[in-house]
Amino acid sequence: MSKALGSKYSIEHSDDTKEYFEFVKDLIDDDVVNEMKKYRHHYSTTCYQHCLNVSYYNYLVCRKLGLDSRAAARAGLLHDLYLYDWREREKKRGDKPHGTSHPKVALKNAKEHFEIDKREEDMIVKHMWPLTFRPPKYAESYVIVCIDKYAAALEIGVHLGRKVKAKAQSIRKSAH
């Protein structure tokens, strides 16, 4: 069962997420997308969970704004389809910083495995703007830029919240 952080809805089994699930079901069922579950992204969040978070909230915001919510959902799920541990890769290879290089890798992988339209392509390759220099072409691309940062902050907040809670429990135990 998949769920975006902060959402009370199961993506596969909720009437509230039926349209969203229809838009991304083929991606969620795909082995390449599921491979993202192997890679850590923000602390305790996997790359898959991060992409699911971005996808779901990107869909909601774009739907609310009357934008292309299907493209937003699909691009959100594929925006970090880079399939490697970026921390290890930077250490070993001395590659360009991950923040500026991974959107092109994700787009290449997405195009290799799925049909991607121009709007989805722009969202994937420009989701790290302004680090990627070229500004987004579509309104949906500006939305994903914001939602990606929101999801990262949410994921880091959840991680830090767990650490604080564990520390507090440890202090309480040692006080007794």
C-alpha positions, 0 to 999 in steps of 0.5 A, a space after each residue: 500500500 502506497 501513501 504520500 507522507 502527510 496524506 491520510 489516503 492510500 493511493 491504491 484503495 481510496 475514492 479520494 485518490 482514484 483519478 490520481 491512481 489511474 494516472 500513475 498505475 502503470 508507473 507504480 507497477 513498473 519494475 524500473 520505478 520500483 527500483 527506486 525503492 533501493 535508494 535512500 534519498 532524504 535521510 530515511 526516505 527512499 527515492 521512490 517514496 520521495 517521488 511518490 510524495 512529489 507526484 501526489 502533491 504535484 497532482 493535487 496542486 495542479 488539479 486545484 489550479 486547473 493545470 494538467 494534473 495527469 502530466 503533473 502526477 506522472 512527471 512527479 513520479 519520474 522526476 528523480 528516476 536516476 537509479 543510483 546512490 548519488 552520495 556514493 557516485 559523487 565520492 567515487 567518480 567526482 561527478 558534477 554535483 548531483 543537484 545539477 546533473 540528476 534531472 538530465 539522467 532522470 529524463 534520459 531514464 524516463 524517456 527510455 522506459 516510458 512515453 513522455 510528452 513535452 510538458 512532462 519532459 520540462 517538469 522532469 528536467 527543470 524540477 531543480 530550477 534555478 540550479 538548472 539555469 534554464 527556467 521552466 516553460 510551463 506552469 506545471 514545471 513551476 509547480 513541481 519546482 515548489 512541490 519538490 522543495 516542499 516534499 524534501 522539507 516534509 521528509 527531512 522534518 519527519 526524519 528529524 521528528 523521529 530522531 527528537 522523539 527517540 532522543 526524548 524517549 532515551 532521556 526519559 528511560 535514563 531518568 528512571 
